[in-house]
Amino acid sequence: MRVIAGEAKGRKLLTLRGQSIRPTADKVKGALFNMLEHRFSIRGARILDLYAGSGALGIEALSRGAATVTFVEQEGAAAQVVRTNLGRCGFTRRAKVLRSSVQVALRRLEQKGELFDGVLADPPYNRGEVASLLTKLATSPILVAGGWVALEHHVDETPSGTFPNLQLIQSRRYGKTAVTLFCKTMAQTAMTQITRPPLKAVYAGSFDPITNGHIDIVRRAVEIFDQVIVAVAGVTTDAKKGGALFTSEERVEMIRDALADAGERVVVDSFGGLLVDYCDRVGARVIIRGLRAVSDFEYEFQMAMMNRHLKPHIHTLFLPTSEAHSYTSSRLVKEVAALGGDISGQVPEVVRRRLLEKLHPSR
């Protein structure tokens, strides 16, 4: 068994045979993805691979450009084969392997607010699981409106009923195996809007200290997103910034005071490591970056492209700084304050007081 197309084309995959493990033939796999790519985009999609077996279907999707694939496999030995195959193909960072029954996994994914653009499913033959699976996926909020379900099944188990919000697109037979493709109709949109998790964005920086320009970006971002997480970098790798004047704890405290009126719409936190990894941990799919001048864009664009390379499902939104704050920066504020200049109007009052206490303790 091998990867048919894309980044890992030709890579051989381990298989594991047993009563509940039935590797998908390359001919069937190729036909399935031809059907999918004729109607939907695999590139950039978030995909759920149910009854993953050796992971061949999900790995094929990753090879063809899927952003992420979550594999669900109950058998321990098979789950380990999936992990091994992911490592062989270099896809470990873009995948999650859940060792669980499909029913339990779907319930947990719903509770976590996970969303998927497509579902690959290859349930065991003659177990009566096809109809129950389609019924569940038809009403589950984890499959977005317009999303798809690609089902491999025995020809004797061809879905015969109707499933709310799932439209039959195409079905083909290959010997005793059939491949059936469904699309989730837009009738499900209203339910998805009600049950979807909050749309989160992360606004990260050193914020040493936070300025009114930063505050302006946060307040405008709240108009777009359900929740904005202001993430204070505990350690910076930027040599130009040197050591921080305030500790990360002090910066978090000042930002919370300055944005106290925003309530639960704004969360202030500190983080270390890669920003995209932090975004995954908190369930955010958007990084907000402020732009003060054209000169900022080149650096920010490079960072956005690197983040996109590391985590294709995380996007970057650039917000230009308001004209009134276009010249304000944390570095300039500290320099002016250290020389006794007036920084009123450039930072929140709580920050102004703390700066004076830090820079001029004898006053």
C-alpha positions in Angstrom: 0.0 0.0 0.0 1.3 3.4 -0.9 0.5 7.1 -1.1 -0.9 7.8 -4.6 -0.4 11.5 -5.1 1.0 14.7 -3.6 3.8 15.5 -1.2 4.4 12.0 -0.1 3.7 10.3 -3.5 5.0 6.8 -3.7 5.7 6.4 0.0 5.0 2.9 1.2 2.7 2.5 4.2 2.6 -0.2 6.9 -0.6 -2.2 7.1 -2.2 -4.3 9.8 -4.7 -7.0 8.9 -7.3 -8.4 11.2 -11.0 -8.9 11.6 -11.7 -5.2 12.0 -8.8 -3.9 9.8 -9.3 -3.8 6.1 -6.8 -1.7 4.1 -8.3 0.3 1.3 -7.1 -0.9 -2.1 -5.1 1.7 -4.0 -7.6 1.6 -6.9 -10.5 2.4 -4.6 -8.5 5.1 -2.8 -7.6 6.7 -6.0 -11.2 6.7 -7.2 -12.4 8.1 -3.9 -10.0 11.1 -4.0 -10.8 11.7 -7.7 -14.5 12.0 -6.8 -13.6 14.3 -3.9 -11.2 16.6 -5.7 -13.7 17.0 -8.6 -16.2 18.7 -6.3 -14.3 19.9 -3.2 -10.9 21.3 -2.2 -8.7 19.0 -0.1 -6.0 21.6 0.2 -6.3 23.5 3.4 -9.2 21.4 4.7 -9.6 20.1 8.2 -10.5 16.4 7.9 -11.7 13.7 10.2 -10.7 10.1 9.4 -13.0 7.6 11.2 -12.2 3.9 11.5 -8.7 5.0 10.4 -7.1 1.5 10.3 -3.6 2.1 9.0 -4.4 5.7 8.3 -4.1 5.4 4.5 -7.1 7.6 3.7 -6.1 10.4 6.0 -2.5 10.3 5.0 -3.5 10.6 1.3 -5.5 13.7 2.3 -2.4 15.2 4.0 -0.3 14.4 1.0 -2.7 16.3 -1.2 -2.6 19.4 1.0 -5.1 19.0 3.8 -4.3 21.3 6.7 -4.9 18.8 9.5 -6.3 15.3 9.9 -7.7 13.8 13.1 -7.5 10.0 13.0 -9.9 7.9 15.1 -9.0 4.2 15.6 -10.1 2.0 18.5 -7.5 -0.8 18.0 -4.2 0.0 19.8 -2.0 -1.8 17.3 -3.6 0.0 14.4 -3.4 3.4 16.1 0.4 2.8 16.5 0.6 1.9 12.8 -1.1 5.2 12.0 1.5 7.1 14.1 4.4 5.2 12.4 3.0 5.9 8.9 2.6 9.6 9.8 6.2 9.7 10.9 7.4 8.0 7.7 5.6 10.6 5.6 6.6 13.6 7.7 3.0 14.5 8.7 3.1 14.1 12.4 2.8 17.8 13.2 -0.4 18.1 11.1 -2.2 15.1 12.6 -3.8 13.9 15.8 -4.4 10.2 16.5 -7.3 9.4 18.9 -7.5 5.9 20.2 -11.2 5.6 20.8 -14.4 4.2 19.5 -16.0 6.4 16.9 -19.0 7.1 19.1 -16.9 8.3 22.0 -14.6 10.3 19.7 -17.5 12.2 18.1 -19.0 13.1 21.4 -15.7 14.4 22.7 -14.9 16.3 19.5 -18.4 18.0 19.8 -17.8 18.9 23.4 -14.4 20.5 22.5 -16.1 22.5 19.7 -14.0 21.0 16.9 -15.0 21.7 13.3 -14.2 19.7 10.2 -14.6 20.4 6.5 -14.8 16.7 5.6 -15.0 13.2 7.0 -13.4 10.1 5.6 -15.0 6.9 6.9 -14.4 3.2 6.3 -16.5 1.3 8.9 -16.1 -2.5 9.2 -18.2 -4.4 6.7 -21.5 -6.0 7.8 -21.6 -4.4 11.3 -24.7 -2.2 10.6 -22.7 0.9 11.3 -23.2 2.8 8.1 -26.7 4.1 8.7 -26.0 5.1 12.3 -22.8 6.9 11.4 -24.5 8.9 8.7 -27.4 9.8 11.0 -25.0 11.1 13.5 -22.9 13.1 11.1 -26.0 14.6 9.5 -26.9 16.4 12.7 -23.5 16.8 14.3 -22.2 20.4 14.5 -18.6 19.2 13.9 -19.2 18.9 10.2 -19.5 22.4 8.7 -22.3 23.4 6.3 -21.0 22.6 2.8 -18.7 19.9 4.3 -18.5 16.4 2.8 -18.6 12.8 3.9 -16.7 10.2 1.8 -17.8 6.7 2.8 -16.3 3.4 1.8 -18.6 0.4 2.4 -19.7 -3.0 1.2 -22.1 -2.9 -1.7 -24.7 -4.7 0.4 -24.7 -1.7 2.8 -25.3 1.0 0.3 -27.2 3.8 2.2 -30.9 3.5 1.3 -32.5 6.0 3.6 -32.5 9.8 3.7 -30.4 11.6 6.2 -31.3 15.2 7.4 -29.0 17.8 5.8 -26.9 15.2 3.9 -27.3 15.2 0.2 -26.1 12.2 -1.8 -23.7 13.4 -4.5 -22.3 10.2 -6.1 -21.9 6.5 -5.5 -19.6 4.1 -7.4 -19.0 0.3 -7.1 -15.6 -1.5 -7.3 -16.3 -5.2 -7.0 -17.8 -5.7 -3.5 -16.7 -2.3 -2.4 -18.6 1.0 -2.9 -17.7 4.6 -2.4 -20.4 7.1 -1.6 -20.1 10.8 -1.3 -22.4 13.1 0.6 -22.5 16.9 1.1 -23.9 18.7 4.1 -26.5 21.1 2.9 -26.8 24.7 3.9 -30.0 23.9 5.8 -27.7 23.1 8.7 -26.2 26.6 8.8 -28.6 27.9 11.5 -27.8 25.1 13.9 -24.1 25.5 13.2 -24.3 29.2 14.1 -26.0 28.4 17.3 -23.8 25.6 18.4 -20.4 26.7 17.1 -17.6 27.5 19.5 -16.7 31.1 20.0 -14.5 32.5 17.3 -11.2 33.3 19.0 -8.2 35.4 17.9 -4.8 35.8 19.6 -3.1 39.2 19.8 0.4 38.5 20.9 3.4 40.7 21.7 5.9 41.6 24.4 3.7 44.6 25.5 6.6 46.1 27.5 4.5 48.1 28.3 1.2 48.0 26.5 0.3 51.3 24.7 -2.9 53.0 23.7 -2.1 51.8 20.2 -2.2 48.2 21.4 -5.4 48.9 23.3 -7.0 50.3 20.1 -6.1 47.2 18.2 -7.7 45.0 20.9 -10.9 47.0 21.0 -11.3 46.9 17.3 -10.6 43.2 17.2 -13.4 42.6 19.7 -15.8 44.0 17.1 -14.8 41.1 14.8 -14.2 38.2 17.1 -16.2 36.6 19.9 -13.1 36.6 22.1 -9.6 38.1 21.8 -6.8 36.6 23.8 -4.0 39.1 24.5 -0.9 36.9 24.8 2.1 38.3 26.6 5.4 36.7 25.4 7.4 35.7 28.4 10.6 35.5 26.4 11.4 37.3 23.2 14.0 36.2 20.6 14.2 39.7 19.2 17.7 41.1 20.1 16.6 44.6 19.4 14.2 44.6 22.3 16.8 43.4 24.9 15.6 42.6 28.3 12.1 43.5 29.5 11.5 46.4 31.8 8.4 44.7 33.4 8.1 41.0 34.2 5.5 39.0 32.3 3.3 38.9 35.4 3.5 42.7 35.7 2.6 43.1 32.1 -0.4 40.7 32.4 -1.7 42.6 35.4 -1.4 46.0 33.8 -3.2 44.8 30.6 -6.0 43.3 32.7 -6.5 46.6 34.5 -6.5 48.6 31.3 -9.1 46.3 29.6 -11.2 45.5 32.7 -14.3 47.0 31.0 -14.1 44.5 28.2 -15.3 41.7 30.4 -15.0 38.1 29.2 -14.6 39.2 25.6 -10.9 39.8 26.3 -8.7 37.3 28.0 -5.1 38.2 29.1 -2.5 35.4 29.3 1.2 34.8 29.0 2.9 32.2 26.8 6.2 30.7 25.8 7.3 28.8 22.7 5.8 29.0 19.2 2.8 31.3 18.9 1.0 28.9 16.5 1.3 26.1 19.1 -0.2 28.4 21.7 -3.1 29.2 19.3 -3.8 25.5 19.0 -3.8 25.1 22.8 -6.4 27.8 23.3 -8.5 27.0 20.2 -7.8 30.1 18.2 -7.5 30.1 14.4 -6.5 33.7 13.8 -3.4 35.7 14.8 -3.9 39.5 14.9 -1.0 41.8 14.0 -1.0 45.6 14.1 0.7 47.6 11.4 1.9 51.1 12.2 3.7 51.8 9.0 4.5 50.3 5.6 7.9 49.4 7.0 6.3 47.0 9.5 4.7 45.0 6.7 7.7 43.2 5.3 8.7 41.7 8.7 5.1 40.9 9.6 4.5 39.3 6.2 7.5 37.0 6.7 6.2 36.0 10.1 2.7 35.3 8.8 4.1 33.1 6.0 6.2 31.1 8.5 3.2 30.7 10.8 1.2 29.5 7.8 3.9 27.0 7.0 4.0 25.6 10.5 0.2 25.6 11.0 -1.8 26.0 7.7 -5.1 26.2 9.5 -4.1 29.3 11.5 -4.5 32.6 9.7 -3.1 36.1 10.2 -5.2 39.3 10.2 -3.4 42.6 9.8 -5.1 45.7 11.4 -3.6 49.1 10.7 -3.0 51.2 13.8 -5.3 54.2 14.1 -3.8 57.4 12.9 -3.7 58.9 16.4 -1.4 56.1 17.6 0.7 55.6 14.4 3.9 56.9 16.0 3.5 55.3 19.4 5.6 52.3 20.4 6.6 50.7 23.7 10.2 51.5 23.1 9.6 55.3 22.5 7.2 55.5 25.5 9.9 54.1 27.7 12.6 56.4 26.4 10.4 59.5 26.7 9.3 58.5 30.2 12.9 57.8 31.3 13.9 61.3 30.2 11.0 62.9 32.1 8.7 63.5 29.1 4.9 63.5 29.3 3.4 60.2 28.1 -0.2 61.0 29.0 -2.5 59.8 26.2 0.0 57.3 24.8 -0.5 54.6 27.5 -3.3 53.7 29.8 -3.2 55.6 33.2 -2.3 52.4 35.1 0.7 51.9 32.8 1.8 55.5 33.1 1.8 55.3 36.9 3.7 52.0 36.9 6.3 53.3 34.4 7.0 56.3 36.6 7.3 54.1 39.7 9.7 51.8 37.8 11.8 54.5 36.2 11.8 57.2 38.9 11.3 55.4 42.2 12.4 58.3 44.3 9.7 60.6 43.0 
